[in-house]
Amino acid sequence: MKIHTLVVLVQDHPGVLNRAVSMFRRRGYNIASLVVGHTETPGVSRMTIVVESDNVEQVVKQLYRLVEVLKISDVTEDPVVDREMVLVKLHVTGQHRAEIVALTEVFTAKIVDVATNTMVIEMTGGPAKVDNFIDVIRPFGIKEMMRTGRITMVRGAKGHSGAELIDQAAE
Amino acid sequence: MSEKRTGAQILCEALIQNGVDTMFGIPGGAIMPFYHAMWEYRTDLRHILCRHEQGAGHAAEGYARSTGRIGVCIGTSGPGTTNLVTPIADAWMDSTPMLAICGQVSSAVLGKDAFQETDITGITMPITKHNYLVKNINDIAYVVKEAIHIATTGRRGPVLVDITKDALQATAVPDYSKKIFLPGYRPTVTGSKKQIKAALSLMLKSKKPILMIGNGVMMSEASAEVRVFAERYKIPVITTLHGLGAFPEDHELSLGMPGMHGWVHANRAIQEADFLMNIGGRFDDRVTGKASTFAPNARIVHVDIDPSEIGKNIEVEIPIVGDARIVTLSMLEEEPEEKLVAEFHKNAAEWLTYVRELQTKHQHKQQYLNRPDTSTMLPHDVFAALTKQLNTRGNYRVVTDVGQHQMWAAQLLDWYKPRTHITSGGAGTMGFAVPAAMGVAVAHPEDTVWAIAGDGGFQMTNQEMIVIIQENIKNMKIAIINNGFLGMVRQWQELFEGKRYSGTPLTSPDFQKLAEAYGWTGITVESVDQIDAAIERAYAIDGPVLIDFRVEREVNVFPMVPQNKSIGEMITE
């Protein structure tokens, strides 16, 4: 199945996440990642949804049936900036510390916490770079890890702002 | 309007302002403030007390489906609202404009498993067009306005408003003037001119055209326009289950119903057509049979107000998103070259003649009414007699339940007018007929409303019969096609499961006595020669009458397309 990235603008109401996610559940599609956050327009939230699907078009149409969904774009084929962040807690004994510090510099990651036997590293990048970083760091012993999931923005003038849609409706 | 009011009073006023005059419901703890308030507004806002919330929901559906206006049902928190779930799902599947008003526990205890608390907005999320949990009195007036707007525009559907008890009890100065703000809800009603032109030019190139019309034509009141369109181009018209009545069945262009229990000639016509325009139908699997085999030779145009229906079940060549009536009007504005139209007329006439031959060769409706030679009473005898009486007397609406009788009614009664045939199509909800017919009877006191049900479905909601008495409703009759089985399941068991009648034989009470216990007139009919007199007596009595037709037990609905087969492969006997 093909992996699609959808950018979805929604009204910032309670339950809207539940409604949107339910559409994927109903069709039996697995969501690989989903990030929701505020946008430049008050009252509008933005989701980046990464989903495996052979027929994403149908899901998109059904998402549009939701009253609170403003706009959906499949940006899979568009030139985009893709970013996610990961926090990794490593089990680190003294002998490996220097090596890890060097690796974090290569990946422009940040060490945000150091304790006797652990280190927490923050790293941001495209999904491939994050994968790569995790692979490299794994042999040192990952105790905990959390990825944020992907946020995506189309490059150039084309974009996804809810401002116009909100203004039109208010008239 | 500057006086303070309770949330419940505001709810009543908002409903009245948005065109509601009738509601079906049952009170309970959380919704009590609403009932307290509605007493003051009872001259403008009629409340009909039902016996089960499912009955209230179906009654609201009947009201909505027969009028096109919003149907309103009410339940209290917890079981009161979960009992509404079935009619809400039914309204969702059949695009019925419905407003469900639910009481909810006070906001202070929300989410704490309070007495009679159920997360009804969570439960109904996938089966409502939209739903609301209202906790603030200041939201009530606006939410009612928005909810009714959403339910009655675009593709119609159910909307649920769940209001906490404290919001109903609080007081505030109402503001009814807030304008509707729905940036994510702008249904496309006007079809694309370009697509419409393309569709017409595709049609005019065809030699074997079919026009298929469905629920959307009913919902958008497009019958007259569709008729003008069909007559102008002389295209044969097929009406789906929910399209029955949208095009008169005695019209020379009418081919009747397609699908699983549709007519052989209608299905053959679809399979052989080189052009099919579907207005307001959703290519349900009961219409298409195995989807990949549907209309293999046809280039398909699909007119639907809901873009998510287009391409969902059947791939189409030209999609037109829009309201059935507005799109049909736009199609009528087009003036194609007369030469093309003349050529098209010639081909369409030949095609229609061919389809009519198929019709005579196979089971024409009238031939189908010619009963086999047996002394027992067949369901067909009942429907033949009913058809005769309905046609003679006029002013009728028929509400059917789900199962064999539903298909016989669709096949064997004559449908001439929109909103005269009301049934549970998409969801197939047994128990629909009696309460839905009550809703229809309330909305149309000038018509005789027949609920036709099987002995199985009837027993699921027959408690609503007493509401007819309490409300002094005179214009409702019930016909039970009583065969002592859950008949449609039995039919499948006979045809596909070696007659293993597992869980289908059905013992029933004496329906005549049951009717009498409810204050109805009950009639039992056990032989063919009693049918006419019973129906005549039902009409002669100014009040509710139930007729128990004890028909032959093992009769099948034919023609039939076995599940997941092509509609070209019909079993005819």
Chai-1 contact restraints between the chains, C-beta under 6 A:
chainA,res_idxA,chainB,res_idxB,connection_type,confidence,min_distance_angstrom,max_distance_angstrom,comment,restraint_id
A,R19,B,M125,contact,1.0,0.0,6.0,A-B,restraint_1
A,S22,B,P126,contact,1.0,0.0,6.0,A-B,restraint_2
A,K61,B,P307,contact,1.0,0.0,6.0,A-B,restraint_3
A,K61,B,S308,contact,1.0,0.0,6.0,A-B,restraint_4
A,Q62,B,S308,contact,1.0,0.0,6.0,A-B,restraint_5
A,R65,B,S308,contact,1.0,0.0,6.0,A-B,restraint_6
A,V67,B,H130,contact,1.0,0.0,6.0,A-B,restraint_7
A,V67,B,G184,contact,1.0,0.0,6.0,A-B,restraint_8
A,V67,B,Y185,contact,1.0,0.0,6.0,A-B,restraint_9
A,E68,B,G184,contact,1.0,0.0,6.0,A-B,restraint_10
A,V69,B,G184,contact,1.0,0.0,6.0,A-B,restraint_11
A,L70,B,P183,contact,1.0,0.0,6.0,A-B,restraint_12
A,L70,B,G184,contact,1.0,0.0,6.0,A-B,restraint_13
A,L165,B,P183,contact,1.0,0.0,6.0,A-B,restraint_14
A,I166,B,P183,contact,1.0,0.0,6.0,A-B,restraint_15
A,A169,B,F181,contact,1.0,0.0,6.0,A-B,restraint_16
A,A169,B,P183,contact,1.0,0.0,6.0,A-B,restraint_17
